[in-house]
């Protein structure tokens, strides 16, 4: 059910997906789908969690970046690439982050927590008290840049450039 919903959302966006179509394509009764996911929002909160697991940092190829700045850029760029390949998933974040229903908020917080952990795990050499601050700034940065990209205000090239420059500023200052 989650894979079908993810594919349908990737193709047409959250608004275009009908629960009846998810059930039919997944080969389950509509009542079965609603038993597991009582709302479309709850279904897609779980879809977002599953989708994001495909992009965990351990899956990268090539040599591992050596510095905190390089590791942080790699995590941020990997996230940006994932949304570039699946732009409709950014719509899911925009919709789900404001829903207070605990059955939606819990899996959404799982997704957010996993991303925060990936950011924190990139930071080996900074003072431990700075890890939360850098992770928070990085999360806010990519969220703002991806929102601007999704709304058509900036290009993905600009997202990558601003990610690189911002991380350089965090670690090396202005100059």
C-alpha positions as CSV (number, residue, x, y, z in Angstrom):
1,X,0.0,0.0,0.0
2,X,2.8,2.4,0.9
3,X,4.7,1.7,-2.3
4,X,1.6,2.3,-4.4
5,X,0.8,5.5,-2.6
6,X,4.4,6.7,-3.0
7,X,4.3,6.0,-6.7
8,X,1.0,7.7,-7.2
9,X,2.1,10.8,-5.2
10,X,5.3,10.9,-7.1
11,X,3.4,10.9,-10.4
12,X,0.6,13.3,-9.6
13,X,1.1,14.8,-6.2
14,X,-0.8,14.4,-2.9
15,X,-4.0,16.1,-4.1
16,X,-4.4,13.8,-7.1
17,X,-4.1,10.6,-5.1
18,X,-7.4,9.0,-4.2
19,X,-7.6,6.4,-1.4
20,X,-9.8,4.2,-3.7
21,X,-7.0,4.2,-6.4
22,X,-4.4,3.2,-3.8
23,X,-6.5,0.3,-2.6
24,X,-7.3,-0.9,-6.1
25,X,-3.7,-0.7,-7.3
26,X,-2.4,-2.4,-4.1
27,X,-4.9,-5.2,-4.5
28,X,-6.6,-4.6,-1.2
29,X,-10.2,-3.6,-0.2
30,X,-10.8,0.0,0.5
31,X,-11.8,-0.9,4.1
32,X,-8.5,-2.7,4.6
33,X,-6.6,0.4,3.6
34,X,-8.7,2.6,6.0
35,X,-8.1,0.0,8.7
36,X,-4.4,0.6,8.5
37,X,-4.5,4.2,7.6
38,X,-7.7,6.0,8.7
39,X,-6.9,9.2,6.8
40,X,-5.0,10.1,3.6
41,X,-2.7,12.3,5.7
42,X,-1.8,9.3,8.0
43,X,-1.1,7.2,4.9
44,X,1.2,9.8,3.4
45,X,3.0,10.5,6.7
46,X,4.0,6.8,6.6
47,X,4.8,7.0,2.9
48,X,7.2,9.9,3.7
49,X,9.0,7.8,6.4
50,X,9.4,4.8,4.1
51,X,10.5,7.0,1.2
52,X,13.2,8.8,3.2
53,X,14.7,5.5,4.4
54,X,15.9,4.9,0.8
55,X,18.2,7.9,1.2
56,X,20.1,7.1,4.4
57,X,23.7,8.3,4.5
58,X,25.2,4.8,4.5
59,X,24.0,4.2,1.0
60,X,26.4,6.6,-0.6
61,X,29.1,5.5,-3.1
62,X,32.7,6.6,-3.3
63,X,35.0,7.8,-0.6
64,X,33.6,9.2,2.6
65,X,34.0,13.0,3.0
66,X,36.8,13.7,5.5
67,X,35.6,16.9,7.2
68,X,32.5,17.9,9.1
69,X,31.8,20.6,6.5
70,X,32.1,18.1,3.6
71,X,30.0,15.5,5.4
72,X,27.3,18.1,6.1
73,X,27.3,19.2,2.5
74,X,27.0,15.6,1.4
75,X,23.9,15.0,3.6
76,X,22.3,18.2,2.5
77,X,23.0,17.6,-1.2
78,X,21.7,14.1,-0.9
79,X,18.4,15.4,0.5
80,X,18.2,18.0,-2.2
81,X,18.8,15.4,-4.9
82,X,16.0,13.2,-3.5
83,X,13.5,16.0,-3.7
84,X,14.8,17.0,-7.1
85,X,14.0,13.5,-8.3
86,X,10.7,13.5,-6.4
87,X,9.4,17.1,-6.2
88,X,5.9,16.0,-5.1
89,X,7.3,14.7,-1.9
90,X,8.2,18.2,-0.8
91,X,4.5,19.0,-1.0
92,X,4.0,16.2,1.5
93,X,6.3,17.9,4.0
94,X,4.5,21.2,3.5
95,X,1.2,19.6,4.2
96,X,2.1,17.2,7.0
97,X,4.3,19.5,9.1
98,X,1.3,21.5,10.2
99,X,-1.1,18.7,11.0
100,X,-1.6,18.2,14.7
101,X,-3.3,14.8,14.6
102,X,-1.0,12.5,16.6
103,X,-1.4,9.6,14.1
104,X,0.0,11.9,11.5
105,X,2.4,13.9,13.7
106,X,4.2,10.8,15.1
107,X,5.4,9.4,11.7
108,X,6.2,12.9,10.5
109,X,8.3,13.5,13.6
110,X,10.0,10.1,12.9
111,X,10.9,11.4,9.4
112,X,12.1,14.8,10.9
113,X,14.1,13.0,13.6
114,X,15.8,10.8,11.1
115,X,16.9,13.8,9.1
116,X,18.1,15.6,12.2
117,X,20.1,12.5,13.2
118,X,21.7,12.3,9.7
119,X,22.7,16.0,10.1
120,X,24.1,15.4,13.6
121,X,25.9,12.2,12.5
122,X,27.8,14.2,9.9
123,X,29.4,16.3,12.7
124,X,32.3,14.5,14.3
125,X,34.7,17.3,15.1
126,X,32.7,20.2,16.3
127,X,32.0,21.0,20.0
128,X,29.1,18.7,21.0
129,X,27.1,21.8,22.2
130,X,27.3,23.1,18.7
131,X,26.0,20.0,17.0
132,X,22.3,20.9,17.7
133,X,22.8,24.5,16.6
134,X,24.5,23.5,13.3
135,X,21.9,20.8,12.7
136,X,19.0,23.2,13.4
137,X,20.5,25.8,11.1
138,X,21.1,23.3,8.4
139,X,17.6,21.9,8.6
140,X,16.1,25.4,8.4
141,X,18.4,26.3,5.5
142,X,17.5,23.3,3.3
143,X,13.8,23.7,4.2
144,X,13.8,27.3,3.1
145,X,15.8,26.6,-0.1
146,X,13.7,23.7,-1.1
147,X,10.5,25.6,-0.5
148,X,11.7,28.4,-2.7
149,X,12.7,25.9,-5.4
150,X,9.4,24.0,-5.1
151,X,7.5,27.3,-5.5
152,X,9.6,28.1,-8.6
153,X,11.5,31.1,-7.1
154,X,15.0,29.7,-7.4
155,X,16.6,26.9,-9.5
156,X,18.0,23.7,-8.1
157,X,21.4,24.9,-9.1
158,X,20.9,27.8,-6.8
159,X,19.9,25.4,-4.0
160,X,23.1,23.5,-4.3
161,X,25.2,26.7,-4.6
162,X,23.6,28.2,-1.5
163,X,24.0,25.0,0.5
164,X,27.7,24.9,-0.3
165,X,28.2,28.5,0.5
166,X,26.2,28.4,3.7
167,X,28.1,25.4,5.1
168,X,31.4,27.1,4.1
169,X,30.3,30.2,6.1
170,X,29.3,28.1,9.1
171,X,32.7,26.4,9.2
172,X,35.0,29.0,7.8
173,X,33.3,32.3,8.4
174,X,33.1,35.3,6.0
175,X,36.1,36.0,4.0
